[in-house]
């Protein structure tokens, strides 16, 4: 398994944010619909099994805290958290995602940018209306732990959420202690 370097994370986050800003320029109503928002996590898809201890050693430069958990029956996610932003002033979390065995053709590398919308994620209809000037797609999605709304534009997925992936990690860890 190949884990990204901090340099690769920063470059991918910058690329995703640039594409997001381009989308906001093409669809000016999107900024009004989404409101205040900030990037919080970058997803990075890898191939192979995750061995948490090996991963922790290999990604130490990336984070101060590491949490590994299953996403579903098919794969796991390794969430790496830095106490300070590693990119884009607010991006503290890196999600290392196993490629789904059922989708062996999924691209590896940067996969998505999580965007925190603290006042609540807009409706699908509201987002579609605000994106009428841009060739983007919108869909609601979820896994066993949480849900989000994805906007895909120029092959880049942006996950709008009213929480961070680290919030999900904390909730799951707390549930283990109950």
N, C-alpha and C positions, 0 to 999 in steps of 0.2 A: 504494500500500500504506500502511496506517495502523498505525504502531507504537504500543504503549501507553506512557503516561507512567508515571513511578515511582509517582505517586499511584494510578493505575489498578491497577498491579501489587500495591501494598500492600492496596488495598481488596479485590481479588479473592482474594488470599492469605488475608486475614482471613475472608472469607466461606467459602472452602473449609475453613479450619481449624475454623471454627464448626460447619459441617455435619459434619465428621469427629468433633468432640467430641460432637455430638448423636448420631451413630451409635454411638460408644463408650458413651454413656449408655443407649441403647436395647438394645444388645447387649453387656452387661458382660463376657461371655466373650471378646469380641474383643480387649480390652486384654491379657488373659492369653495369648491365642493369638499376637498380634503381638509382645508384649513391648516392649522399648525401641525407640523409633522417633523420627524427626524429619523434618519437611518440608525438602526440599532444593531443589526446583525447581517453578516454575509454568509450565505450557504455555499459550501464547497463540496462537490460530489467526488467520491473516491471509489475505487474498486477494491474488493477483497474484504476479508473479515477484520473487525476491529478488536484489537487486544488492548483494553483500556490502559494497562500499565505501560505497555510499549508506546502507545499513543501519547500518554502523558509525558514520557521522556522525550519523544520526538517533537512534540509541540510546545515544550516548556517555554521557548522564546515567545510563543503566541499568547500565553495566558497565565493568570495567577490561580485560577480555579478550573477544574475539569469535571464534567458530569457526563457519564455515558448511560444511555437508556434506550430501550427498544422504542421504535416509532410504531411498529405494528409487528405482525408475525413474520414479515419479510425482511426487515432491516432495522438497523440501529442508528442513533445519532450521538455524536460526541460533541458536546457544547463546551466551548472554551471561553472563559470570561477574563477580561483584563480589568483591573481596578480603574484604569484610565483609558480613554479612547485610543484605539490603534489607528483609526482612519476617520476622515470626515467630521472631526470634532466630537461626534457622539457615538460612533460605532465601537462598542465594547465587546460584542459577542461574535464568535466564529462558530458556525455549525458545520461540522464534518459529517457528511451524509453518506452512508453506504449506497452505492448504486443498487437499485432493485434488481434482484435476480430475474424477475419476470420481464425486465426491460434492459437487456444487455446492450442495446444500442444507445441508451441515454448518454449524453455527452458528459465527460468528466471535467472537473475544474469548477470555476465560478458558476453557481447555479441560480442564485436569487439574492435579492436585497430586501431585508425586513424593514418596514417603515412603521414607526410608532405613530398612531393617530390617537393621542390621549383622550380626546373628547368623544371618541366613538367612530367606528368605521362607517363611512357613508353606505347607503343602500346600493345594490347592484344597478337599479334603474337610475339613480342619481349619478352614479359614476359613468354609466353608458351615455347618458345625456350630456355630461360634461366632456366626454371624449368624442363627440360626433365629428370633430374636425381632424381627428387622428386615427390612423389604422391600428387601433389597439383592441385587445379582447379583455373581457372582465369575467371572472367566475368566482363563485364561493367554493372554498375547499376546506378540508379538515383532516385530521388524523385522530388517533385515539386520545390525544392529550389536549388539543385545542383547535380553534378554527380561525380562518382569515379570509380575506378577499384578495385574489391575485389580479394584477393588471399585467398583461404581457404586451410588450412593445419592442419591435426590432429584435426579437429573440431573447429579450431580457425580461425576467419575471420579477415583479415588485409585489411583495406580500404586505398588504395593509392590515395592521392589527392594533387593538387597543391595549395590548400588553407586549412584553418582550419575551423572547425565548428563555431568558434567564428567569423571568417570573414563572414560567412553566416548570423549569428545573426546580425552583424552590418549592413550588406547590407539590411536585412529585416526590421530592425528598421528604417534605413534611408528612406526606401521606404514608411513607414508609415507617415513620416513627409512631404512627397512631396505633 
